[in-house]
Amino acid sequence: MAKTRISISLDQDQAERIRQHAVRAGMDISAYLVHAATRQMTETEAIEEQFSGVDALIARAEAEAEGLPAEAHEATQELSEQERRDVEAALNLVYGEDRKAARPGQVA
C-alpha cells in the first residue's frame, strides 16, 4: 500500500511533548501520531454508534417540532396513552430502564 504524507503545523512545545510521548511509547513520531489518531477515530465511531438511536430520536422530534404552530395553545391536552408510552420509551432510551428514579425533577 502506498503511503501518503501529511504535513501538520504545531507549536514547538506541542511538538516536543509529542516527541517525548512517542519516545516513551517506543515509537517514531509518525507511528505515534497515526496510532493516536486511529485510537481517537475508533472511540468517536463507537460513541456515534452507541448514540445513533438517540440522535435519530432527536432528529425526528425536531422535525415534528418544526411543524408545530409557533404560539402555544391556551388549553394543553393530556397525553394519550400511546404518547405516554412513546415518552416513557424515549426516557428509557436516554436514562436506561434501571435508572427511572434518577430522572431530573424526580426524587429518588
C-alpha positions in Angstrom: 0.0 0.0 0.0 1.3 3.4 -0.9 1.9 5.8 1.9 0.6 9.4 1.9 2.5 12.2 3.6 0.5 14.7 5.6 2.2 17.9 6.9 1.0 19.5 10.1 1.9 22.7 11.9 2.1 23.0 15.6 3.7 24.9 18.4 7.2 23.9 19.4 6.1 22.9 22.9 3.4 20.6 21.4 5.9 19.1 19.1 8.3 18.4 21.9 5.6 16.8 24.1 4.5 14.6 21.2 8.2 13.6 20.6 8.6 12.7 24.3 5.5 10.6 24.4 6.5 8.8 21.2 9.9 8.0 22.7 8.3 6.7 25.9 5.9 4.5 23.8 8.9 3.2 21.8 7.5 4.6 18.5 8.7 7.2 16.0 6.6 10.4 15.8 4.7 9.3 12.6 3.7 6.0 14.1 2.7 7.6 17.4 0.5 10.2 15.7 -1.1 7.6 13.4 -1.8 5.4 16.5 -3.2 8.3 18.5 -5.4 9.5 15.6 -6.6 5.9 14.8 -7.5 5.4 18.5 -9.4 8.7 18.6 -11.3 7.8 15.4 -12.3 4.4 16.8 -13.5 5.9 20.1 -15.5 8.6 18.2 -17.1 6.0 15.9 -18.1 3.8 18.9 -19.7 6.8 20.6 -21.5 7.8 17.5 -22.8 4.2 17.0 -23.9 4.0 20.7 -25.9 7.2 20.5 -27.2 6.8 16.9 -30.6 5.8 18.3 -30.8 8.9 20.5 -29.6 11.1 17.7 -32.3 9.7 15.3 -35.0 10.2 18.0 -33.9 13.8 18.5 -33.9 14.4 14.7 -37.4 13.0 14.5 -38.6 15.2 17.4 -37.0 18.3 15.9 -38.7 17.6 12.5 -42.0 17.2 14.2 -41.5 20.4 16.3 -40.9 22.4 13.1 -44.5 21.5 12.0 -46.0 22.8 15.3 -47.5 26.3 15.5 -45.3 29.0 16.9 -47.8 30.0 19.5 -48.6 27.8 22.4 -52.1 26.5 22.7 -54.2 28.0 25.5 -55.5 24.7 26.6 -53.0 21.9 26.9 -54.4 18.5 26.4 -53.3 15.5 28.4 -51.1 12.9 26.6 -52.8 10.0 25.0 -51.8 6.5 26.3 -49.7 6.0 23.1 -48.0 9.3 23.7 -47.2 8.4 27.3 -45.7 5.1 26.1 -43.6 7.0 23.5 -42.3 9.4 26.1 -41.6 6.6 28.5 -39.7 4.7 25.8 -37.7 7.8 24.9 -36.8 8.4 28.5 -35.8 4.8 29.0 -33.6 5.1 25.9 -31.8 8.1 27.3 -31.7 7.2 31.0 -31.9 3.4 30.9 -34.8 1.4 32.3 -32.9 0.7 35.5 -32.4 4.4 36.3 -36.1 5.6 36.3 -35.7 7.2 39.8 -32.7 9.2 38.6 -34.6 11.4 36.1 -34.2 15.2 36.6 -37.0 16.7 38.6 -37.9 13.4 40.3 -37.0 12.4 43.8 -35.1 9.1 44.0 
